[in-house]
Amino acid sequence: MLIPLIAAIGAAVWAGWVARDRTTGDIHELAGYEKFRAAMEKPHSGSHTL
């Protein structure tokens, strides 16, 4: 009876970990991506080499 109890506790901990709120990291990364896109869309000054 101890093994199913341990498995149930482990499943509850895992489910809580998977369902955690991760939106703060996503917002930060999306802002960084927007800055990257804006920088890549700017016309480059200086020499043009291919």
Backbone bond lengths (Angstrom), bond angles and torsions (degrees), N, CA, C in turn:
res aa  C-N    CA-C-N  psi(-1)  N-CA   C-N-CA  omega(-1)  CA-C   N-CA-C  phi
1 M - - - 1.451 - - 1.533 111.29 -
2 L 1.311 117.60 -17.48 1.463 120.11 -177.84 1.534 111.71 -76.03
3 I 1.314 117.56 -36.19 1.467 120.95 -178.60 1.534 111.79 -63.31
4 P 1.341 120.15 -47.95 1.475 118.65 177.22 1.535 112.90 -62.46
5 L 1.321 117.58 -33.65 1.454 120.87 178.14 1.529 110.82 -64.98
6 I 1.320 116.24 -45.27 1.469 121.01 178.17 1.529 110.09 -64.08
7 A 1.332 116.87 -40.30 1.468 120.40 178.35 1.528 110.97 -64.07
8 A 1.304 118.22 -39.95 1.463 121.61 179.04 1.528 111.04 -66.38
9 I 1.313 117.44 -40.59 1.470 120.84 177.77 1.530 109.91 -65.72
10 G 1.321 116.29 -43.17 1.468 119.95 177.37 1.520 112.27 -61.96
11 A 1.330 117.11 -40.24 1.463 120.94 178.48 1.526 110.73 -65.96
12 A 1.313 117.91 -37.84 1.461 121.14 179.09 1.533 110.86 -67.08
13 V 1.328 116.59 -41.25 1.464 120.32 177.82 1.521 110.09 -64.81
14 W 1.319 117.75 -44.62 1.460 121.85 179.53 1.526 110.73 -62.63
15 A 1.326 118.48 -43.39 1.459 122.00 179.61 1.528 110.61 -63.73
16 G 1.302 117.74 -39.00 1.459 120.72 176.65 1.516 112.01 -65.31
17 W 1.314 117.09 -38.29 1.460 121.82 179.33 1.527 110.47 -67.26
18 V 1.316 116.80 -41.68 1.470 120.66 -178.93 1.528 111.04 -69.48
19 A 1.310 118.49 -34.96 1.462 122.46 -175.73 1.524 113.29 -86.62
20 R 1.327 118.86 4.30 1.462 120.16 -176.82 1.527 110.76 -64.67
21 D 1.305 115.95 158.33 1.460 122.95 -177.68 1.525 109.11 -83.56
22 R 1.320 116.51 118.49 1.457 120.94 -178.57 1.526 111.85 -118.92
23 T 1.312 119.30 23.23 1.459 121.03 -174.61 1.519 112.91 -70.95
24 T 1.328 119.53 -26.68 1.459 120.02 -177.91 1.519 111.28 -64.89
25 G 1.309 118.87 -40.35 1.458 121.44 177.93 1.511 111.93 -68.26
26 D 1.324 116.82 -35.08 1.455 120.39 179.54 1.522 111.01 -65.57
27 I 1.329 117.32 -41.03 1.459 121.00 -179.15 1.526 109.90 -63.56
28 H 1.320 116.93 -42.58 1.470 121.19 179.23 1.528 110.53 -63.50
29 E 1.310 117.45 -43.68 1.459 120.17 -178.89 1.516 111.98 -69.13
30 L 1.330 117.92 -36.19 1.468 120.40 177.24 1.522 110.99 -65.96
31 A 1.318 117.90 -37.40 1.462 120.95 177.08 1.528 110.16 -63.95
32 G 1.312 116.78 -41.90 1.465 120.61 177.04 1.520 111.96 -63.60
33 Y 1.316 116.80 -38.25 1.457 121.00 178.51 1.530 110.51 -66.32
34 E 1.331 117.15 -39.71 1.462 120.79 177.84 1.529 110.47 -62.84
35 K 1.333 117.85 -41.55 1.464 121.10 177.26 1.526 110.40 -62.69
36 F 1.322 116.73 -41.01 1.461 121.14 178.88 1.525 110.64 -62.68
37 R 1.338 116.99 -46.18 1.464 120.60 179.26 1.520 111.65 -61.84
38 A 1.331 116.11 -42.97 1.469 119.67 179.33 1.522 110.79 -62.15
39 A 1.325 117.32 -41.01 1.461 120.75 179.02 1.524 111.36 -66.52
40 M 1.319 117.96 -36.93 1.471 120.64 -179.03 1.529 111.57 -74.09
41 E 1.330 118.22 -25.20 1.459 120.87 -179.32 1.523 112.92 -84.71
42 K 1.331 118.31 -14.29 1.461 121.41 178.85 1.518 109.67 -66.78
43 P 1.333 116.49 141.16 1.471 117.83 173.93 1.531 109.10 -68.90
44 H 1.310 115.07 139.23 1.459 120.78 -177.33 1.516 109.62 -86.55
45 S 1.298 117.14 140.12 1.442 121.91 174.97 1.526 108.89 -101.69
46 G 1.319 116.61 157.70 1.447 119.42 178.85 1.520 111.24 103.53
47 S 1.307 115.96 -157.45 1.463 120.41 -176.92 1.520 110.96 -73.81
48 H 1.296 114.07 149.62 1.466 120.49 178.93 1.534 108.16 -111.94
49 T 1.300 117.16 105.80 1.460 120.62 -179.22 1.516 109.46 -117.21
50 L 1.292 114.39 144.84 1.478 120.94 176.99 1.479 111.26 -115.44
